[in-house]
Amino acid sequence: VKVEQALRLLPGLEALAPLRGLLFSSAVSDEGAWAGSAQKLTLGKRVVSSEEMRQRMSNVLAQIVAHFSALYEAYVTALECLERDDPAEAVSSLLRAGRLEEDAGRLAQGRVWLGVALGIAKGLQNRKPEVETLLSLGRLSAVLGSLKEAARHYRLALTVAEGGFDDAGTIAACEGLGNVEVEQRGWEEARGWFSRALTLAENAHDERRIGQMLHALGELARRTGELQTATDTLRRAHERFEAQMHEEDMARVLTTEAMVLADLGLPAKAAALYREALAWAWRGQREPETEVFIRLKFARLHIETASFMEAEDEIRKAEQLAISGNLMHQLVQIYTLLGTLRGRQADEAGFVFFEQAIELARMLGRVPSLHAEIYQEYAAFKHAVGAREESEDYLERARQIRVDWIERLSVPGGRRATDIAGAIS
Amino acid sequence: MQRGLTARRYPVQVWLVHRSSTRQLRSLTNNMTVNGSALPPGGSALMEHAQATESADRRATAKRLRFLTVGASGSEAELAALAHVREWAGAAGVETEHVPDLPRAIRRLALDRWNLVFAALSDRPAEELAWWADVLRRSEGAPRLVALVQRPSMGLALQSQKLGVLDLLSLSLRFEDFSRVLESLRGTEMEEPIAFPPVDAEMVGAHALVGQHPAMLDIYKLIVRVAPSNATVLLLGESGTGKEVVARAIHQQGSNASGPFVAVNCAAIPENLLESELFGHEKGAFTGAMNRRAGRFELAIGGTLFLDEIADMSLALQAKILRAVQEREIERVGGGEVIPVDVRVVAATNHDLKAAIAQGKFREDLYYRLAIVTIDLPRLSDRGDDLLLLAAYFAQHFGPRYGKSIRAISDRALDLLRRHEWKGNVRELRNVIERAAVVATDETLRVEHLPEEFRVRVGAPAAASPVTGPDDTLGTLAANEASHIARVLAHTGGVHGAAAEILGIHRNTLARKLKEYGL
């Protein structure tokens, strides 16, 4: 049975998300690798067998039980902490529950746990748990696309952390505010926040945070086209990470350095850095998210240099990782990029990838920027294959999603939503 | 070494070394054999001159070899093994360099060309092997890999073989292992270029029909005969045999050649979209139908509609296709208007449609409506010397795209192509030659440019062979079973269900055996 058929039997209930994850990760390609349709293979066209799913079901159920056990345990521990009058420890337990939910991809539930934690943290004399909770809430809100809320949490965290001379908390709050600005294309504001975080990290002699802030500033310089500044800043970050053998950070900074080299018109050097970045990711925690991230950037380079075969290789590897790891958000990006690749190859059948991306994004049901990104790329694809009218329709849809989203945010700083949407598209 | 197309024979170095001492290695370097036969001691002045020249050549060749040793965990056993490699390699005149880990190795591989990488594997050797194979395939000169592990298992040995790893060795490295690696590496260097023949391709748009095999000549004749009529054609053949190219050729030779050629891969399109894709839809016919849209049948009016992988659609949709083909009219989804469609339909499948009919999965009436003329395309492995012609055509086609001028293929590479199974037929060959064109460094395609699964057949040492024990004794039943399971899995592309079916065992039994053998 194909995944697209199997999905029709599965109600769209939140509680069944792990079952959907099991369905996706059990899916295999039954096409011979050389069938004409293999090049157009999407998740929906993979096949699943009930037997395979049944075999793997016990593992999934065990994970679910372990997850809920950990949540219950966190709650009971928090209760114990209150019994022995240790509310700070209770906040830690609730924060742990929030992170467990976040790790399981249940972001909205995670936010609820963090809200409960914040309620207790606010009453504490020690403000560190409050800062920690606010930072977690800020990050989660940003991931969920609620930038206004994220900014509010980060600002509160900043105020409390500064008042308590909490350097780590202040740095994290500045970083968070910088990231929120980046999401809204507020480059100068972002630079201000990252620079402030860098100064604080330098004062605290925190080498890793210095490296991370340099990376953030380097990435910002790249995005604003200051490639020389980006090169210098990223090199400083790189040197720090390598000296301390922070593999994950190395993988990320090398990826950004590769993007700068690509922008400088040096694709061969960029490719070498992408490969090295993959190796660092491999040497580190082997987080599939990091590997998928690097492979997609690498694939973009291949697409830009018309190395389509290599691009396809990278994207398909990322696809396999994302399917095995149930990384839905990344799968949406993967199919969007496959569609873009087919557009560059003038293969009009590439629309199947955009349709798959739209369907998966619909299942995710959040992150308007992701939806807008799909339609924007879909519009470019339609334009490339000569369907001008449809291209305009999709472009308009992308623009509308962004305007709606930004209007909902009531962006601070006086910038008008339509201006920002215009700058984005 | 740059090898001209006229060169036919190269000095062959087979190093017969048996002791782990530098003195003996040097001595052996000076008394190497050529083509496996020991040179007579002393002899005429001419022989002495020849020996001196060959020795110098060999030393020069040896100096050109470069090995990179790569650490992983930094354990004592690993450091000792890699130090041995460097010591033995240095004594043999091979240049070596050491890097502590995989990321630094990638950096080093990007800067220079290496012949061989001795890599210690860490805690997840199976995954790491696959990683290394991928990294080296993309590195300049496609260096070979020798993997060093704490405890080589049968599963790892089989995986190494599949990935084209030159050898899989224990960290308790012996000199004999090293010399065998060196011997097998040099064995792979004996390749002679064979100039590609000129190719007379029949261009079909951006595609080409290439081949002189009698089966293909029959197909060309059939295309010419059938094209002028408006008859529906059914193309049968395995994946990658060129069904779409033939469909395009029929269109190009036909009376509707000036009309559009519209291709639809029925297996690739989501089921819920296929109907609207084929027949179009009216505005608002379903969620997402923002505007009225013409389907592929309409777009192909006055031309040819190519329905690829026709077996992959529901019976309900087959009924609609039948109506469209029979009555030459369609209705858009959500619309009532009947639209006449003057379209020639060419359909294709790699499935056995008669079996599908027997199973109730394909409509018999549609089959007979489509199969007015049937063309069976041969497998690449049944097309004899067309393989060389096609390889030549693809080399000529892809070379310029990657800035290369490829004029020849080595004898060994061609031999490997000829022995390959070609499950993906011409499409697979095209892919192999394109990849080779990417990594080729001069005008000859060699074994090192072929994918790992091809390269393993050249110079594969005994260590990677699971079916024989030490000293070439016959392997155990378990070893043979593991090897056979691995082959079947490779055949099914890793699909367990299909593998279990071929092996005639239950999936659970297969799962147990895979675990048992570490596959």
HADDOCK unambig.tbl for C-alpha pairs under 7 A between the chains (distance, minus, plus):
assign (segid A and resid 34 and name CA) (segid B and resid 239 and name CA) 5.83 0.50 0.50
assign (segid A and resid 34 and name CA) (segid B and resid 240 and name CA) 6.18 0.50 0.50
assign (segid A and resid 34 and name CA) (segid B and resid 424 and name CA) 4.74 0.50 0.50
assign (segid A and resid 34 and name CA) (segid B and resid 427 and name CA) 6.79 0.50 0.50
assign (segid A and resid 34 and name CA) (segid B and resid 428 and name CA) 6.65 0.50 0.50
assign (segid A and resid 35 and name CA) (segid B and resid 239 and name CA) 4.73 0.50 0.50
assign (segid A and resid 35 and name CA) (segid B and resid 240 and name CA) 6.48 0.50 0.50
assign (segid A and resid 36 and name CA) (segid B and resid 239 and name CA) 6.68 0.50 0.50
assign (segid A and resid 37 and name CA) (segid B and resid 265 and name CA) 6.56 0.50 0.50
assign (segid A and resid 37 and name CA) (segid B and resid 267 and name CA) 6.01 0.50 0.50
assign (segid A and resid 37 and name CA) (segid B and resid 268 and name CA) 5.25 0.50 0.50
assign (segid A and resid 40 and name CA) (segid B and resid 268 and name CA) 5.68 0.50 0.50
assign (segid A and resid 41 and name CA) (segid B and resid 268 and name CA) 6.32 0.50 0.50
assign (segid A and resid 272 and name CA) (segid B and resid 110 and name CA) 5.90 0.50 0.50
assign (segid A and resid 275 and name CA) (segid B and resid 106 and name CA) 6.77 0.50 0.50
assign (segid A and resid 276 and name CA) (segid B and resid 103 and name CA) 5.38 0.50 0.50
assign (segid A and resid 276 and name CA) (segid B and resid 106 and name CA) 5.48 0.50 0.50
assign (segid A and resid 276 and name CA) (segid B and resid 107 and name CA) 6.16 0.50 0.50
assign (segid A and resid 279 and name CA) (segid B and resid 102 and name CA) 6.11 0.50 0.50
assign (segid A and resid 279 and name CA) (segid B and resid 103 and name CA) 4.77 0.50 0.50
assign (segid A and resid 280 and name CA) (segid B and resid 103 and name CA) 5.44 0.50 0.50
assign (segid A and resid 352 and name CA) (segid B and resid 269 and name CA) 5.92 0.50 0.50
